[in-house]
Amino acid sequence: MNKFDDFLKKAEKIIELTKEDQVKEYGEVYEVKDGVALITGLTNISFGEVVQFENGIKGYVIDIDVDKIGVIVLGDYLGIKSGDKVYGLNYILSIPVSDEMIGRVVNALGEPIDGESDFKNTKLYPVEKIAPGVIKRKSVDTPIQTGLKVIDALIPIGRGQRELIIGDRGTGKTTLAIDTIINQKDQDVICIYCAIGQRNSKIAAVIETLKENDALNHTIVVSASATDSVSLQYLAPYSATAIGEYFMDKGKDVLIVYDDLSKHAWAYRQISLILRRPAGREAYPGDVFYLHSRLLERACRMDQKYGGGSITALPIIETLEGDLSTYIPTNVISITDGQIFLETDLFNSGIRPAVNIGLSVSRVGGAAQTKAMKKVASKLKLDLAQYREMAAFSQFESELDEQTKNFLNRGARLTQILIQDKNNPYSLAQQVAVIYAAANGLLDQFSVSDIKKVEEKIVNYLNVNGKKWLEKVNKNKTFDEKDEAELKKLINEAIL
């Protein structure tokens, strides 16, 4: 061995020995307030990197200024004081993800908070990730059956779609989302319910509802309640999406409910104001649109070449007195592929789900509807819109012709048939049967007050005597002339 080779070997040995003892770059805490720390001295840090304080608590870099960096503290910020040392950990914030999460309740950092065992087999997934490009995506053509007649018939949601649920407080937004989760029981869809800034009692009630309806077995609950820090409320939806991406990468279909993004925007505004970012409209920072667009763009349907999985997003936004023109609602409406608008007046008048059909839309539309539903619901939206318009004018008119009377009577029954009890989703075939009966005048002889009883009679009769028909339509998702004739016969037998 010559001298040069000997020198190289020694140099490599020295490098190996010093790798572990490299000098870490330290910074100092300049200021701490409300879960956010301002740090000086860390010049080689990157956005999204994890830092560690000298007491062991970790933080997440969210803001980089000329002389300071802003860090949201992932833990108890009261244990951090000015002058404490901080150093970068050289990795981007990631959370543990696992198949074991299904049926469990986790916090915004992916840690179990339901008192059960820790997850053993986990992988790390980044909390922030660039959304898949157009080449990797596939157009939306497979429905997510919500089990709600009014949604599946008039505002269909497809796998990979982003459909906004919007309305005032107490109009049934969470109930609509939970019913959709319950209906995924046998649909091979993994559901994630992400609670942001909600009361602990409300989150507990949602978990209890899922348990009662045997839906927790296919659901993951990500909880960042009102008692959690704003940093965890800010991170929760991104963490829920990272968990969803883990399953999507395995070729699975995922449904994520963000309840709600109004509170997420509030948490971000709080962080931004502490970081002294310039306040814009309604005191929100200038990048609040990007806050939600980079989150919701991650919902998509992947092409078969890239796994074929999908993430469907159901973000929830709370309005004040039905005003859709405020900052956050208009932002999220422009990001999503449609919205379901729930109205207080309809809710109070007993129409539940309280969907305003005129202001609700699905930009995917019929592409995400089964052939069976498309056939029975094709005229439904137009008929209901015309009925509402005509009903408004007819109250000023004393004498109406026979045709108008019949149209108004049919419209009243159609409106009544779309009312549905909460936590009681219908199968595709049951929906097709009930909507067909109302739209084709088979219920015209009954008074509006009796429609609910008649509907129950039809559904119960089909469950007992029309099992084969139900199974056939649910399996084939089609509704041909033979099926129609058989259904007509079954409905006439049921309502005799």
Secondary structure, DSSP 8 states (H G I E B T S, - for coil): --HHHHHHHHHHHHHHHHHTT----EEEEEEEETTEEEEES--S--TTEEEEETTS-EEEEEEE-SS-EEEEESS-GGG--TT-EEEEEEEE-EEEE-GGGTT-EE-TTS-B-SSS---SS-EEEESS-----GGGB----SB---S-HHHHHHS--BTT-B-EEEEETTSSHHHHHHHHHHTTTTTTEEEEEEEES--HHHHHHHHHHHHHTT-GGGEEEEEE-TTS-HHHHHHHHHHHHHHHHHHHTTT-EEEEEEETHHHHHHHHHHHHHHTT--B-GGG-BTTHHHHHHHHHTT--BB-GGGT--EEEEEEEEEESTT-TTSHHHHHHHHHSSEEEEE-HHHHHTT-SS-B-TTT-EESSGGGGS-HHHHHHHTTHHHHHHHHHHHHHHHTT-S---HHHHHHHHHHHHHHHHT---TT----HHHHHHHHHHHHTTTTTTS-GGGHHHHHHHHHHHHHHH-HHHHHHHHHH----HHHHHHHHHHHHHHH-
